[in-house]
Amino acid sequence: MAEELGNPKIRTPKDPVKKGELVEIRSLIKHPMQTGLRRDKVTDALIPAHFIESVVVEYGGKPVLKATWSTAVAKDPYLAFFIKAEATGPLKMTWKDNKGQVFEASAVITVA
């Protein structure tokens, strides 16, 4: 059975925000987040570790959040955080896992 991977989603405010306003960013990504300690129910073999190691967020081309994750994060991780909206610009999120896979998603924050 192949696991569904990736398909990252970012939710930003739909309407323009005021300069200096704190904006909530919410994201979700499909990922198994295997610890390497679980066993396959049929074969009893260990399921290899497969988890997101890092998350990087850039706003307007500058890094605003860097997170290092491990096997302690649940399957299909959800991440919410706030940033200060300074100017209209792109928000880019990049997830990297321990198998070298990279997942990216982008949105635009509009400042009125």
ZIDA-V936188 format. One record per run of one state. SS is the DSSP state (a for helix, b for strand, c for the rest). FROM is the first residue (numbers start at 0). LEN is the number of residues. If there is no record, write none. Layout:
{{SS FROM LEN} {SS FROM LEN}}
This chain:
{{c 0 5} {b 5 6} {c 11 5} {b 16 1} {c 17 4} {b 21 9} {c 30 3} {b 33 1} {c 34 4} {b 38 1} {c 39 6} {b 45 1} {c 46 3} {b 49 1} {c 50 1} {b 51 8} {c 59 2} {b 61 7} {c 68 9} {b 77 7} {c 84 4} {b 88 9} {c 97 4} {b 101 8} {c 109 1} {b 110 1} {c 111 1}}
